[in-house]
Amino acid sequence: MKPNHHWSVHVPEQILDYGPLYGFWAFLPERLNKVLKNLNTNGWGGGQLEVSMMREFHRAVQLEGMVSEHAFIQLLFGESRDREALGTVQDAANHARAPSRVLAGTFAEKSARFDEPKHDAMRLGIVNYYNQHGAKVHLPLGIPGANTEALDSFVDFYDYALLDGRRLTSTNYSRRGAASSLIQVHSNGEPHAGEIRHLFRHRQQGILDSEKTVLAFIEWLVPTLDTPMENNDFPWHDFPELGVETWARGQYAAPNEAGFPPQVLPLADIQCQVARGVVGYCIPPIWITTTMDRVRLK
């Protein structure tokens, strides 16, 4: 038996200890090993090889950091490569310099207008978000209230953002479908899963530092009326720690529908990503999600 084969027999136990593999896999370190091996070492050996490799690596990371601090250069830099495959070194730089749970990725559109009818729900969601946090904002064509400001019509859209080091994408700019856009929040003690349609920053006149918050525009999944989770024969019935929930397949809540979380939330308010599949033996078939947060099964 080879070492990798021996290691694989411990995977079930590790999942029980640490939760889904997504939470503790080592893809980034393995990719960094490949990057280091491909660096130019100028033929150094005998103890100098490691120094040369680390100098070259730090030079690349510092360059990524310098580029990311300048929006215009970042825009050009991001357009020159695959939007969702920005490279191992940049990912490492992002992890190293991330000051909080949230870090914005590359621009999809900068200073983009969002005053078309297709953005009506998003505009209303932003207005509600500001007003719920003490600001006074109204829609540009709406009836202004006392001492309110009209909503600014420009936003910066992002291809992706990092939340706790994990990449979240928006379905409007992703080439991979919704897999990396599925998230979960808790509202009034209940879990709600949704798909991120847009990741953006918005600058609003009269609100200090409003442009520093990464926001998400989310469409919420609709829970099933009769959940099979209550059925003892359902495979996940005995594992509540996995946070398995069921949803009506292909259905989303109406814009700003009562009983669901706000459609516009700070990215930091998101609990975690979720994985989604289809339960085909139900009639009609349903969606099923499980949290990708770390859990410990008893």
HUQUIJO-V883733 format. One record per run of one state. SS is the DSSP state (A for helix, B for strand, O for the rest). FROM is the first residue (numbers start at 1). LEN is the number of residues. If there is no record, write none. Layout:
BEGIN
SS:FROM:LEN, SS:FROM:LEN
END
This chain:
BEGIN
O:1:2, A:3:6, O:9:2, A:11:8, O:19:2, A:21:3, O:24:3, A:27:11, O:38:10, A:48:21, O:69:2, A:71:9, O:80:8, A:88:10, O:98:4, B:102:3, O:105:2, B:107:7, O:114:3, A:117:16, O:133:4, B:137:2, O:139:10, B:149:2, O:151:3, B:154:5, O:159:1, B:160:4, O:164:2, B:166:4, O:170:12, B:182:6, O:188:2, B:190:13, O:203:7, A:210:3, O:213:2, B:215:9, O:224:4, A:228:3, O:231:9, A:240:3, O:243:2, B:245:8, O:253:11, B:264:3, A:267:3, O:270:2, B:272:8, O:280:6, B:286:6, O:292:7
END
